[in-house]
Amino acid sequence: MHCLKLSLAVFLSIAVDISTNAQSAAKSLTEQLGYPPNAKLLIVHADDLGVTHSVNAASIKALESGSVNSASIMVPCPWFPEIADYAKSHPEMDFGLHLTLTSERIYIRWGPVASADKVRSLLDENSYFHHDWTPATKIDPHEVEIELRAQIERAYAMGVRPTHLDSHQYRLESTGKELFEVALRLAHEYKLPFFVTRDWFADFPYLEKSLGPEDVVIDHTITIEPTVLPAKWPDFYRNAIRNMQPGVNELVIHLAYDDAEMHAATRERDTWGAAWRQRDFDFFTGPDFRKLLQDQQITLVTWRQIANRTQHK
Amino acid sequence: MHCLKLSLAVFLSIAVDISTNAQSAAKSLTEQLGYPPNAKLLIVHADDLGVTHSVNAASIKALESGSVNSASIMVPCPWFPEIADYAKSHPEMDFGLHLTLTSERIYIRWGPVASADKVRSLLDENSYFHHDWTPATKIDPHEVEIELRAQIERAYAMGVRPTHLDSHQYRLESTGKELFEVALRLAHEYKLPFFVTRDWFADFPYLEKSLGPEDVVIDHTITIEPTVLPAKWPDFYRNAIRNMQPGVNELVIHLAYDDAEMHAATRERDTWGAAWRQRDFDFFTGPDFRKLLQDQQITLVTWRQIANRTQHK
């Protein structure tokens, strides 16, 4: 009897373990974060920190106001030292690295962190990152890895403790399996989640194939597009928030002030320009946004929470 | 008799040649420029173009107002493309290259144009140019030459046609004979005058020793120093202009607006900071300066005139 009771206890214990594991294997990212499956979770994420002082100042202001709760930093850019200094002295903030391989402006430009001779396929004839990638631009994945490792190493060396990685202009997700796997390899090496959403799986099937069971997949992402007229900016965001799906969502925004510096930096085109970024700043630091989140019962989450979620999936 | 006349003509011709050469060998730079020996000539020269948009915008405004008539550009800096584009479309302007080997700010920084691995002695642990040079900083003159050639080549490639070369923070004049001779070698190679003034000969005797007969020597230079109180700024410049000596003078000034970008870029110290540069801008674009030049019978000259002066010295 004693023996039977023990055996039963062991059996029950094993059964519970199996059951727990079976359940948790199916756990969504939302559940792993400790929320019910139908919760609406949101990362409000500012991109491009480090490009200009204007971007840094507006993004810091928005982060400190509490509505924007995550951001990522471009290490090769001139104002990286300013935001690195801020990140170092605000370790509670949710800063990732916005891995950068292009220099898409005209009047302000940047080049590699790695030694130029080691990453020539990433550079134009003046040793800046290419303005854009065309089918004729032959990017060497090995050089991408060298450059991205140099960016991550400089960030750590200057006191940034990133909570995640993502990719400027989505180059690492949208250019092919090889570059995506470079990003994943670095994410694994540095034990940082890399931003991928299942919204992209249809267009880029290699994403899902390359991902392993330990990789994070954000359920949905929202970002405003050039087709939205400036006057319709608040409407776009209000609708996006009202229609937000359950799961983990990332709202990707671009903050700056429409000041002399930002105007000059982006004056060759309106897209993601100074006025665009001021509109984003105005909406996300205004009263509408916070109230909408409350009305829609949307909960803000960070990449730090995602990185630190239970590993018992 | 015929023969004698010919011989006399030849003799006279030779004598005139010798006499002209003997006279012109003693010609001052002022005379080479076509002015009487006691003329007061002045280059009003703005430094540091390319560092920020604020520096570019204020310097362009001052150049276009006509009081400031020369400037030099820092090729490794983030806003170099903006000023290169302006220089390319304003070939009449007097732009030099402000050869740069340091990155002396904290919140905005820059690194080499050359491949980092080829110029390691110039770089700190994060691959920016050193913040400062101390006796412990071992600068390799060969690497200086590699980097400076890369800066000059990028400038030409992006459409700048420099009229002269000078040196950011006077590093190339004040660090020793070896670096000065690198600068001279490049000046000769690119057939550009390099800014040296005889005011520095006492402190750096190697300057005079290294200079050849073809090299330009500016008679005097004037620049404001941190010891001048902000309220005394106009007095300093008024006195400097009233006391200006005959010969070719270069007034080295630093222009920018005291705006958000410039304030952020220079906020760690007041010297050569945003307010400093706004004071320079206000004085040199104000009415006092032009009137003073007239009253003192000072004539503005450019580096282009110096570069194109008669070679029959």
Contacts between the chains, C-beta under 8 A, distances in Angstrom:
chain1	res1	chain2	res2	distance
A	52	B	261	7.4
A	53	B	107	7.7
A	53	B	108	7.4
A	53	B	260	6.6
A	53	B	261	4.9
A	53	B	264	4.4
A	53	B	265	6.9
A	54	B	260	7.2
A	54	B	261	7.0
A	56	B	264	7.9
A	57	B	260	6.8
A	57	B	264	7.1
A	77	B	78	7.8
A	78	B	77	7.8
A	78	B	78	3.7
A	78	B	108	5.2
A	78	B	109	7.0
A	78	B	110	6.6
A	79	B	107	6.9
A	79	B	108	5.6
A	80	B	109	7.8
A	81	B	106	6.4
A	81	B	107	5.5
A	81	B	108	6.6
A	81	B	109	5.0
A	82	B	107	3.8
A	82	B	108	6.7
A	82	B	264	6.7
A	85	B	106	7.5
A	85	B	107	6.7
A	106	B	81	6.4
A	106	B	85	7.5
A	107	B	53	7.7
A	107	B	79	6.9
A	107	B	81	5.5
A	107	B	82	3.9
A	107	B	85	6.7
A	108	B	53	7.4
A	108	B	78	5.2
A	108	B	79	5.6
A	108	B	81	6.6
A	108	B	82	6.7
A	109	B	78	7.0
A	109	B	80	7.7
A	109	B	81	5.0
A	110	B	78	6.6
A	113	B	127	6.3
A	114	B	116	7.4
A	115	B	115	5.1
A	115	B	116	4.0
A	115	B	117	4.0
A	115	B	118	7.8
A	115	B	127	7.9
A	116	B	114	7.4
A	116	B	115	4.0
A	116	B	116	6.7
A	117	B	115	3.9
A	117	B	117	6.1
A	117	B	118	7.2
A	118	B	115	7.8
A	118	B	117	7.2
A	125	B	157	6.7
A	126	B	154	5.4
A	126	B	157	5.8
A	126	B	158	6.1
A	127	B	113	6.4
A	127	B	115	7.9
A	127	B	150	7.9
A	127	B	154	7.2
A	150	B	127	7.9
A	154	B	126	5.4
A	154	B	127	7.2
A	157	B	125	6.6
A	157	B	126	5.8
A	158	B	126	6.1
A	257	B	260	7.6
A	259	B	259	7.6
A	259	B	260	6.1
A	259	B	261	7.6
A	260	B	53	6.6
A	260	B	54	7.2
A	260	B	57	6.8
A	260	B	257	7.6
A	260	B	259	6.1
A	260	B	261	7.1
A	261	B	52	7.5
A	261	B	53	5.0
A	261	B	54	7.0
A	261	B	259	7.6
A	261	B	260	7.1
A	261	B	261	4.0
A	264	B	53	4.4
A	264	B	56	7.9
A	264	B	57	7.1
A	264	B	82	6.7
A	265	B	53	6.9
